[in-house]
Amino acid sequence: MNLYFFNTLYLWALPLALTPVIIHLMFRRKPAAVPFSDLRFVRLALEKIRAGSRLRKYLLLAVRMLIIALIILFFARPLWHKGGVSSFNGRDSQSIVLFLFDVSYSMGYRNGAENRLDEFKRTARKLLAVIPASTRVGVIGYSNRVESASAYAGNDHSQVLRAIDELKLTARPTDVSVCFPKAAGLAADFTGSSVTMVLFSDLAEHGFTNTPRGLDNPYRIITFPPQYKKNSNGYVQSVKASFEETAAQWEIDCAAVAGDNAATPTVSCYIGGRRTGDDFLKIDGDRRGRHRFYYPRDTASISGKIETGPDPLLIDNVFYFSGRRQPRYGLWIIDGDPQSGGITSESFYLRTAFPDAEVYAESEVERIRFSLPGTVILANLRNNHPQIESFASSGGGVLVFPGSHSSDTFEPPYLPATIGSEFDGESAISWTDAGHPVATAAALAEFEWKNIAATRGFILQPAAGSRTLAAMSSGWPFLVEGAFGRGRVIMCASTADREGNTLVARPLYVPLVHALARYLSKSDTTGEGAAYVVGDTFHYSNTAGAGIITPSGTAVQPRASASGMELPDLAEPGIYRIVSDGKEISSFAVNLDMAHDESALMPAGTGRLKEYFKNGKVIALKKQDDEKEFLAVISGVDITRALMAAALMLMLAEILLSYKGKSL
């Protein structure tokens, strides 16, 4: 039988238990001599009661000393154990000890030569040596999913050691709640028994968001001291590469975060392994920076990385990017009211937004040679045209602006809404479909929609299966999208000029119509230049014998899918190259998932852990590699409550003894 104390410092206060004796000796006085008559009868009475009074006095001293000692021991938090693993109520029972290893990328944080995971693996080997051989031991490796899980029973823990050695860091974020259903499965053979889970984690706050469910057995969580007291990690948060057509140059937009202990490291840019720029962003807190550089105009795509200076966690110091110039697509503007072609024409603002586009009168439709990919923009047409209908059906895009000529005769089958009666009066416009690709491409959230209104147009009645993208304050749709054959059609409730709305005169107009035209043309190739995070599935529309080379140089063959081909569960960050016949035809970047603040290494406090594991008991060890403390915790019974109960009972006994002493 052994006792282990959590707070050994309080044991130094045990000599205070002698305080009642010291006080008794300090205030002890010799009886004074008083003249009195014959004392024979008094002496006889005293002889009878002296023995009982002296015993009561010594009992009072002993009780008071015990009360003080028990209170001191209560604060020292003793655990009583006799060598076996015990349940929480003190009765020996079958139990299981589960080692939960966080293998998310934040565990790569280094203290010297070892990272955090290596330190914990070394600690686990030491702790395993003191666990009784008959105890069932399990090992679970987790990130935001269970990476590995195994449990072993018997007298040989060599399999547990092998499972610990095989644990490897992943590039995924953390979610400790994923362990609980698996822990329940491993503990299924021990119904009603206790489960002790040893949490080998950096205890960063981001790992304790989803509620733990699935474990009905009583459990306790053993944790170790956190490695850091504040966020000491700097990282690159996001990178976007794009080609600026107007300036004919590539542009990189970067966001980075500096840790609380970090200085101001510089940011370097690499294109295809070659450094192209330094110091374009100084990290000081949350910062964004922009780096512009020239490449040959015919360069269709670039790939590379942004890298910050080294710190203890290296993996998030790099962010990969793959940029692709948007492929060209055909664009035709058909003006049903061209007039003299000046500011009064229906297509004047469309000409301004698309200066290189061909503009045709409605009478010239038959001579247009439409091609894919492409978009045709219709402004105030009178009639239906089979050529446009055929173009849309075969996969082309159509953007429709009705006008005064469109009210009666313009009723082609590809319209996503029926043209109703006219309205006249100001009605504010707002974009309603925030998840639409056009909203992202045009960065609509960055623009001010105030004072953008429709003043004249038509009440649209959306057809079945259509989608309202923007609406007016009156409740009527402003932009409606629908499918026709293999193509897409978007219809506006107002005109293409200032007679019908104020949108054409706002900064939002040009990026919006460009995004609409490109979206309708279907010129974006799924997968190329797209941004992925570890764990995503890569989709690609090209199936012509293409393969993929991973960042580590391994050649993998994607599997067939409904949209072409796909590569599930992207496991490592970096640049993936798509190759066909030995030549690279495209690339895409895969990065760490920054949506869960995995790189923000703020530790969760004890209060947060107790709140999170509210259905269990949290025991925070003082040291990481103290085998005695660990053994006491997993095999001991907390007797602090029993000590307090004993102290209260002795206090009651002290009161009774004192009262009887006075009555005598």
C-alpha positions in Angstrom: 0.0 0.0 0.0 1.3 3.5 -0.9 0.3 7.1 -0.6 1.1 9.6 -3.3 0.6 13.4 -2.8 -0.2 15.8 -5.6 0.8 18.9 -3.7 3.8 17.8 -1.7 4.6 21.4 -0.7 1.7 21.3 1.9 3.4 18.4 3.7 5.9 20.9 5.1 3.1 22.3 7.1 2.5 19.1 9.1 4.6 20.2 12.1 1.8 22.7 12.6 -0.2 19.8 14.0 1.8 20.2 17.2 0.3 23.6 17.7 -2.2 22.5 20.4 0.5 20.8 22.4 2.7 23.9 22.2 -0.1 26.2 23.3 -1.0 23.8 26.1 2.6 23.9 27.4 2.9 27.6 27.0 -0.2 28.4 29.1 0.3 25.6 31.6 0.4 27.1 35.2 1.3 25.6 38.5 -1.7 25.7 40.9 -1.4 28.5 43.5 -1.3 27.5 47.3 -4.4 28.7 49.1 -5.0 28.4 52.9 -7.8 26.0 53.5 -9.2 23.9 56.3 -8.9 20.1 56.4 -8.4 18.8 52.8 -8.9 15.1 53.4 -12.3 14.9 51.9 -11.3 17.1 48.9 -8.3 14.9 48.2 -10.5 11.8 48.2 -12.8 13.4 45.7 -10.0 14.5 43.4 -8.4 11.1 43.4 -11.6 9.7 41.9 -12.0 12.2 39.1 -8.3 12.9 38.3 -7.7 9.9 36.1 -10.7 10.6 33.9 -9.9 14.4 33.6 -6.3 13.7 32.6 -7.4 11.2 29.9 -9.9 13.6 28.5 -7.3 16.4 28.3 -4.9 14.2 26.4 -7.7 13.1 24.1 -8.6 16.7 23.3 -4.9 17.4 22.4 -4.8 14.4 20.2 -8.1 15.2 18.4 -7.0 18.8 17.8 -3.7 17.6 16.4 -5.4 15.1 14.1 -7.8 17.8 12.8 -5.0 20.1 11.8 -3.0 17.2 10.2 -6.1 16.0 8.2 -6.7 19.5 6.9 -3.1 19.8 5.8 -3.3 16.4 4.1 -6.5 17.4 2.4 -4.7 20.3 0.7 -1.8 17.9 -0.2 -4.3 15.7 -2.2 -3.2 12.2 -1.3 -3.9 9.2 -3.6 -4.0 5.7 -2.1 -3.0 2.7 -4.2 -1.8 -0.8 -3.7 -0.3 -1.6 -7.1 -3.2 -2.5 -9.3 -5.3 -0.4 -11.6 -8.5 0.6 -9.7 -11.8 2.1 -10.6 -12.9 5.5 -9.5 -14.9 4.3 -6.5 -11.9 2.4 -5.1 -13.0 -1.1 -6.0 -10.6 -3.2 -8.1 -12.1 -3.9 -11.6 -11.1 -4.5 -15.1 -9.9 -1.3 -16.7 -8.3 -0.1 -19.9 -5.6 2.6 -20.3 -5.7 4.4 -23.7 -2.8 6.4 -25.0 -4.3 9.2 -27.2 -1.6 10.7 -29.4 -2.2 13.9 -31.2 -0.4 13.5 -34.6 -1.7 16.8 -36.1 0.9 19.1 -37.7 1.2 21.4 -34.7 2.8 18.5 -32.9 5.9 19.1 -35.1 6.8 22.1 -32.9 10.4 21.5 -31.9 12.2 22.0 -28.6 15.8 21.5 -29.8 16.4 18.2 -31.6 13.0 16.6 -30.8 9.5 17.6 -31.8 6.6 17.5 -29.5 5.4 14.1 -30.8 8.9 12.5 -30.3 9.0 13.8 -26.7 5.6 12.3 -26.0 6.6 8.9 -27.6 9.6 8.8 -25.3 7.4 9.7 -22.3 4.9 7.0 -23.2 7.6 4.3 -23.3 8.6 5.2 -19.7 5.1 5.3 -18.5 4.3 1.9 -20.1 7.0 0.3 -18.1 5.2 1.0 -14.8 1.7 -0.2 -16.0 1.0 -3.7 -14.7 1.5 -6.2 -17.5 -2.1 -7.6 -17.0 -3.6 -4.2 -17.9 -5.2 -3.8 -21.3 -3.5 -0.9 -23.1 -4.6 0.8 -26.3 -3.0 3.3 -28.6 -5.0 5.8 -30.7 -3.3 8.3 -33.1 -5.6 11.1 -34.1 -5.7 14.4 -36.1 -9.1 15.5 -37.3 -9.8 11.8 -37.8 -8.5 8.6 -36.2 -5.2 7.8 -38.0 -4.6 4.5 -36.1 -6.1 2.5 -33.3 -5.2 -0.7 -31.5 -5.7 -2.3 -28.1 -3.7 -5.2 -26.6 -4.3 -7.5 -23.6 -1.9 -9.9 -22.0 1.5 -9.9 -20.4 3.5 -8.5 -23.3 3.5 -4.8 -24.1 5.9 -5.1 -27.0 3.0 -4.7 -29.4 2.1 -1.4 -27.7 5.7 -0.2 -28.1 5.5 -1.1 -31.7 2.3 0.8 -32.2 3.8 3.9 -30.5 6.9 3.7 -32.7 4.8 3.6 -35.8 3.0 6.9 -35.1 3.9 9.6 -37.6 3.0 13.3 -37.9 0.3 14.2 -40.4 -0.4 17.5 -42.2 -4.0 17.6 -40.7 -5.5 19.8 -38.0 -6.7 18.5 -34.6 -10.0 17.4 -33.2 -9.8 15.2 -30.0 -13.5 14.4 -30.1 -12.9 11.9 -32.9 -11.2 9.6 -30.4 -14.2 8.9 -28.3 -16.2 6.6 -30.6 -13.0 4.6 -31.2 -12.2 4.6 -27.4 -15.7 3.2 -26.8 -15.1 0.4 -29.3 -11.7 -0.5 -27.7 -13.4 -0.5 -24.2 -16.4 -2.5 -25.3 -15.2 -5.7 -23.7 -15.1 -4.0 -20.3 -18.7 -2.9 -19.8 -19.1 -0.9 -16.6 -15.4 -0.5 -16.0 -13.3 2.6 -16.0 -11.4 4.0 -18.9 -8.2 6.0 -18.3 -7.1 8.1 -21.3 -3.7 9.6 -21.3 -3.7 12.6 -23.6 -0.4 13.2 -25.3 -1.2 16.6 -26.9 0.0 20.2 -27.0 -3.4 21.1 -25.6 -3.8 24.0 -28.0 -7.3 25.5 -28.0 -8.1 24.6 -31.6 -8.3 20.9 -30.7 -11.2 21.3 -28.3 -14.1 22.6 -30.4 -16.4 19.7 -31.2 -18.3 18.0 -28.3 -16.9 14.5 -27.4 -19.5 11.8 -27.7 -19.7 8.1 -27.9 -18.1 6.9 -24.7 -20.6 5.8 -22.0 -18.1 4.3 -19.6 -16.8 6.4 -16.7 -13.5 7.9 -17.8 -10.8 10.2 -16.7 -8.3 12.2 -18.8 -4.7 12.5 -17.8 -2.9 15.6 -19.3 0.6 16.9 -19.2 1.8 20.5 -18.7 1.3 22.6 -21.9 4.5 23.3 -23.9 3.8 27.0 -24.3 1.9 29.7 -22.4 1.0 31.8 -25.5 1.0 31.7 -29.3 4.7 31.6 -30.1 4.2 30.5 -33.7 4.3 32.6 -36.9 2.8 31.2 -40.2 1.6 32.0 -43.7 -2.2 32.1 -43.7 -3.1 32.4 -47.3 -1.7 33.1 -50.8 -3.4 33.8 -54.0 -1.7 34.1 -57.4 -3.5 35.8 -60.4 -2.6 37.4 -63.6 -3.5 41.1 -64.0 -4.5 41.5 -67.6 -4.5 45.3 -67.6 -1.0 45.5 -66.2 0.2 42.3 -68.0 1.9 41.0 -64.9 1.4 38.3 -62.3 0.4 39.3 -58.8 0.6 37.4 -55.5 -1.5 38.4 -52.5 -0.2 37.0 -49.2 -1.5 37.1 -45.6 0.8 36.1 -42.7 0.6 36.0 -38.9 3.5 36.6 -36.5 3.6 34.7 -33.1 3.6 36.6 -29.8 7.3 35.8 -29.3 8.3 36.3 -32.9 10.3 39.2 -34.3 9.4 40.3 -37.8 10.6 37.6 -40.2 10.7 38.4 -43.9 8.7 36.6 -46.6 10.3 35.2 -49.7 8.7 34.1 -52.9 9.8 31.2 -55.0 8.5 30.4 -58.5 9.3 26.9 -59.7 12.0 26.6 -57.1 13.7 29.9 -57.9 13.6 32.8 -55.5 12.0 35.9 -57.1 11.5 38.3 -54.3 12.3 39.0 -50.6 11.0 41.3 -48.0 7.7 42.2 -49.8 5.9 41.6 -46.5 7.1 42.1 -43.0 5.2 40.0 -40.5 4.1 42.0 -37.5 0.9 40.6 -36.1 -1.7 39.9 -38.8 -0.4 41.4 -42.0 -1.2 41.3 -45.7 1.2 42.0 -48.5 1.2 42.1 -52.3 4.0 41.2 -54.6 3.9 42.0 -58.3 6.4 40.7 -60.8 6.7 40.4 -64.6 6.7 37.1 -66.6 6.4 36.7 -70.3 2.8 37.5 -71.4 2.4 34.1 -72.9 3.0 32.3 -69.6 -0.2 30.5 -69.0 0.5 29.3 -65.5 2.9 29.5 -62.6 3.5 27.6 -59.4 5.6 28.2 -56.4 5.6 28.9 -52.7 5.7 31.7 -50.1 8.1 31.1 -47.3 8.8 32.9 -44.0 11.9 32.7 -41.8 12.3 29.6 -39.6 10.7 29.1 -36.2 10.0 26.0 -34.0 7.1 24.9 -36.2 8.4 24.8 -39.8 5.5 23.1 -41.7 3.3 26.2 -41.7 6.1 28.6 -42.7 5.4 27.6 -46.3 2.3 28.1 -48.4 2.1 26.8 -52.0 0.3 28.4 -54.9 -0.6 27.5 -58.4 -1.9 30.3 -60.7 -3.4 30.0 -64.1 -4.4 32.7 -66.5 -8.0 32.4 -67.4 -8.3 30.8 -70.9 -9.8 33.0 -73.5 -13.4 32.6 -74.5 -15.5 33.9 -77.3 -17.7 36.9 -76.6 -20.4 38.4 -78.8 -22.6 41.4 -77.9 -25.9 41.7 -79.9 -27.5 45.1 -79.6 -31.2 45.4 -80.4 -31.1 49.2 -80.2 -27.7 50.3 -81.6 -28.9 53.7 -82.8 -25.7 55.5 -83.8 -23.4 53.5 -81.6 -22.7 56.3 -79.1 -23.7 56.8 -75.5 -27.4 56.4 -76.4 -26.9 52.9 -77.7 -28.1 50.0 -75.6 -24.7 48.4 -75.6 -22.6 51.5 -74.7 -21.7 50.3 -71.2 -21.1 46.8 -72.4 -18.7 48.1 -75.0 -16.9 49.9 -72.2 -16.6 46.8 -70.1 -15.5 44.6 -73.0 -13.5 46.8 -75.4 -12.2 43.9 -77.4 -15.6 42.2 -78.0 -17.4 42.2 -81.3 -20.7 44.1 -81.3 -23.5 43.2 -83.8 -26.9 44.6 -84.6 -29.8 42.1 -84.3 -30.0 42.0 -88.0 -26.5 40.6 -88.2 -27.1 37.5 -86.0 -27.2 35.1 -88.9 -23.6 35.9 -90.0 -22.1 35.3 -86.5 -20.0 32.1 -86.2 -20.5 31.1 -82.6 -17.8 28.8 -81.0 -17.2 27.2 -77.6 -16.3 28.2 -75.0 -18.1 31.4 -75.3 -20.9 33.8 -74.2 -23.3 35.9 -76.1 -24.8 39.0 -74.5 -28.3 40.1 -75.7 -29.3 43.7 -75.2 -33.0 44.6 -75.9 -33.6 42.0 -78.7 -37.0 41.8 -80.5 -37.0 38.3 -81.9 -36.1 34.8 -81.2 -33.0 33.5 -83.2 -32.5 29.7 -83.7 -28.7 30.2 -83.9 -28.6 31.5 -80.3 -30.9 28.8 -79.2 -28.6 26.1 -80.8 -25.5 27.8 -79.3 -27.0 27.7 -75.8 -28.2 24.1 -76.1 -24.7 22.9 -77.2 -23.0 24.4 -74.1 -22.7 28.1 -74.7 -23.6 30.9 -72.3 -26.2 33.6 -72.7 -26.6 36.8 -70.7 -29.9 38.5 -71.4 -30.8 42.2 -70.8 -34.4 42.9 -71.9 -35.6 46.3 -73.0 -38.4 48.2 -74.6 -38.3 46.0 -77.7 -38.5 42.7 -75.7 -41.8 42.9 -74.0 -44.1 41.2 -76.5 -42.1 39.2 -79.2 -39.0 38.1 -77.3 -39.9 34.7 -75.8 -37.1 32.2 -76.7 -37.2 28.8 -75.0 -33.9 29.2 -73.2 -35.0 32.1 -70.9 -34.9 31.1 -67.2 -37.9 33.4 -66.4 -41.0 34.7 -68.0 -41.0 38.4 -68.8 -44.0 40.0 -66.9 -45.3 43.5 -66.7 -43.1 46.5 -66.6 -42.2 48.3 -63.3 -41.2 52.0 -62.9 -39.7 53.3 -59.7 -36.5 52.9 -57.7 -35.9 49.5 -56.0 -32.5 48.7 -54.3 -30.5 45.8 -55.7 -28.7 43.2 -53.5 -26.8 40.0 -54.3 -28.6 37.1 -52.5 -26.7 34.0 -53.5 -23.5 34.3 -51.5 -22.3 30.8 -52.4 -22.5 31.3 -56.2 -19.1 31.2 -58.1 -19.8 34.6 -59.6 -19.9 36.1 -56.1 -16.4 34.8 -55.4 -14.9 35.6 -58.8 -16.1 39.2 -58.7 -15.3 39.6 -55.0 -18.8 41.0 -54.5 -18.5 41.1 -50.8 -15.7 43.8 -51.1 -18.0 46.2 -53.0 -20.5 48.7 -51.6 -24.1 47.9 -52.7 -25.5 51.1 -51.3 -27.2 53.4 -53.8 -27.4 50.6 -56.5 -30.9 50.4 -57.6 -33.2 49.4 -60.5 -35.4 52.2 -61.8 -37.1 50.6 -64.7 -37.5 47.0 -66.0 -39.7 43.9 -66.0 -41.1 41.7 -63.3 -39.6 38.3 -63.8 -41.3 35.1 -63.0 -38.6 32.4 -62.5 -39.2 29.0 -64.2 -39.1 25.8 -62.3 -35.5 24.8 -61.4 -34.1 28.3 -61.9 -32.0 30.1 -59.4 -32.3 33.7 -58.2 -28.9 35.3 -57.9 -29.8 38.9 -57.0 -33.1 40.5 -55.9 -34.7 43.9 -55.5 -36.0 45.4 -52.3 -39.5 45.0 -53.8 -39.0 41.3 -53.6 -38.8 40.8 -57.3 -35.8 38.9 -58.9 -33.1 41.0 -60.5 -30.8 38.2 -61.9 -32.1 34.7 -62.6 -30.1 31.7 -63.7 -31.3 28.6 -65.5 -29.9 25.7 -67.5 -30.7 25.1 -71.2 -29.4 21.9 -72.7 -25.7 21.8 -71.9 -25.5 25.6 -71.5 -26.3 28.3 -68.9 -28.5 31.4 -69.2 -28.7 34.4 -66.8 -31.4 36.9 -67.3 -31.5 40.4 -65.9 -34.8 42.2 -64.9 -33.5 45.5 -66.2 -31.8 47.0 -69.2 -28.1 47.1 -70.1 -27.9 50.9 -70.0 -28.6 53.7 -67.4 -32.3 54.0 -68.4 -33.1 51.0 -66.3 -30.6 51.0 -63.3 -27.7 52.7 -61.7 -25.5 49.6 -61.6 -23.8 50.4 -64.9 -22.3 53.6 -63.3 -20.9 51.9 -60.2 -17.4 50.3 -59.7 -19.1 47.0 -59.2 -20.4 46.8 -62.8 -17.2 45.8 -64.7 -16.0 43.0 -62.4 -19.6 41.7 -62.2 -20.3 41.5 -65.9 -16.8 40.0 -66.5 -17.5 37.3 -63.9 -21.0 36.6 -65.4 -19.6 36.3 -68.9 -16.7 34.0 -67.9 -19.0 31.8 -65.7 -21.5 31.4 -68.5 -18.8 30.5 -71.0 -17.7 27.5 -68.9 -14.1 28.4 -69.7 -12.9 27.5 -66.2 -11.3 24.0 -66.2 -12.2 22.2 -63.0 -9.2 21.6 -60.8 -6.6 23.6 -62.7 -5.2 26.4 -60.6 -7.7 25.6 -57.8 -6.7 25.7 -54.1 -7.0 22.5 -52.1 -6.2 21.6 -48.5 -4.9 18.3 -47.1 -7.7 15.8 -47.0 -9.6 17.2 -50.0 -10.4 15.2 -53.2 -8.9 16.6 -56.4 -11.3 16.7 -59.4 -10.1 17.1 -63.0 -12.2 17.1 -66.2 -9.4 15.8 -68.5 -9.2 12.0 -68.8 -6.8 11.6 -71.7 -4.4 9.2 -70.0 -3.2 11.9 -67.5 -1.4 11.0 -64.3 -0.4 12.9 -61.2 3.1 13.4 -59.6 2.9 14.2 -55.9 5.2 16.7 -54.2 7.4 13.9 -53.0 7.8 12.7 -56.6 5.5 9.7 -56.4 3.5 8.9 -59.6 -0.2 8.1 -58.8 -3.0 7.3 -61.1 -6.3 9.0 -60.4 -9.5 7.0 -60.4 -12.3 7.6 -62.8 -15.3 9.7 -61.7 -18.5 11.2 -63.1 -16.7 14.5 -63.9 -13.6 12.9 -65.3 -11.0 11.8 -62.8 -10.3 12.3 -59.1 -7.6 11.8 -56.5 -9.1 11.4 -53.0 -7.6 12.2 -49.6 -4.7 14.5 -50.7 -2.2 13.7 -48.0 0.8 16.1 -48.3 1.1 19.8 -48.9 2.9 21.0 -52.0 2.6 21.3 -55.8 1.0 18.4 -57.6 1.8 18.1 -61.3 -0.6 16.7 -63.9 1.3 14.9 -66.6 0.3 13.3 -69.9 2.8 11.5 -72.2 5.6 12.6 -70.0 4.8 16.3 -70.2 3.3 18.6 -67.5 -0.1 19.9 -68.7 -1.2 21.5 -65.4 -0.6 21.8 -61.7 -2.5 22.5 -58.5 -1.4 23.4 -55.0 -2.3 21.7 -51.7 -1.8 23.4 -48.4 -2.5 22.9 -44.7 -6.1 23.5 -43.6 -6.0 27.0 -42.0 -9.7 27.1 -41.3 -9.4 25.6 -37.8 -6.6 27.8 -36.4 -4.3 24.8 -36.1 -1.2 27.1 -36.3 -2.5 29.4 -33.5 -0.9 27.7 -30.6 -2.9 29.2 -27.7 -3.0 26.6 -24.9 -6.3 25.6 -23.4 -6.4 26.2 -19.7 -7.4 23.7 -17.0 -10.9 25.3 -16.7 -11.5 24.9 -20.4 -10.4 21.2 -20.3 -12.7 20.5 -17.4 -15.6 22.1 -19.2 -14.8 20.2 -22.4 -14.5 16.8 -20.6 -17.4 17.5 -18.3 -18.6 13.9 -18.3 -15.2 12.7 -17.2 -12.5 13.7 -14.7 -9.5 15.7 -15.7 -6.2 15.1 -13.9 -3.4 17.4 -14.8 0.1 16.0 -14.0 2.8 18.4 -12.8 5.6 16.7 -14.8 5.7 15.0 -18.1 8.0 12.1 -17.3 7.2 11.3 -13.6 6.4 7.6 -13.5 5.5 7.6 -9.8 3.0 10.4 -10.3 1.5 8.6 -13.3 1.3 5.2 -11.5 -0.4 6.8 -8.5 -3.0 8.4 -10.8 -3.9 5.4 -12.8 -3.9 3.0 -9.9 -4.8 5.2 -7.0 -8.0 6.3 -5.2 -8.4 10.0 -4.3 -9.0 10.0 -0.5 -9.2 13.8 0.0 -13.0 13.7 0.6 -12.5 10.9 3.1 -9.9 13.0 5.0 -12.3 16.0 5.1 -15.1 13.8 6.4 -12.8 12.4 9.1 -11.7 16.0 10.0 -15.4 17.1 10.4 -16.2 14.1 12.6 -13.2 14.8 14.8 -14.3 18.4 15.1 -17.6 17.2 16.4 -15.8 14.9 18.9 -13.7 17.8 20.0 -16.8 19.9 20.7 -18.3 17.0 22.8 -15.1 16.4 24.8 -14.7 20.1 25.5 -18.4 20.4 26.7 -18.1 17.4 29.0 -14.8 18.7 30.4 -16.5 22.0 31.3 -19.5 20.3 32.9 -17.2 18.4 35.2 
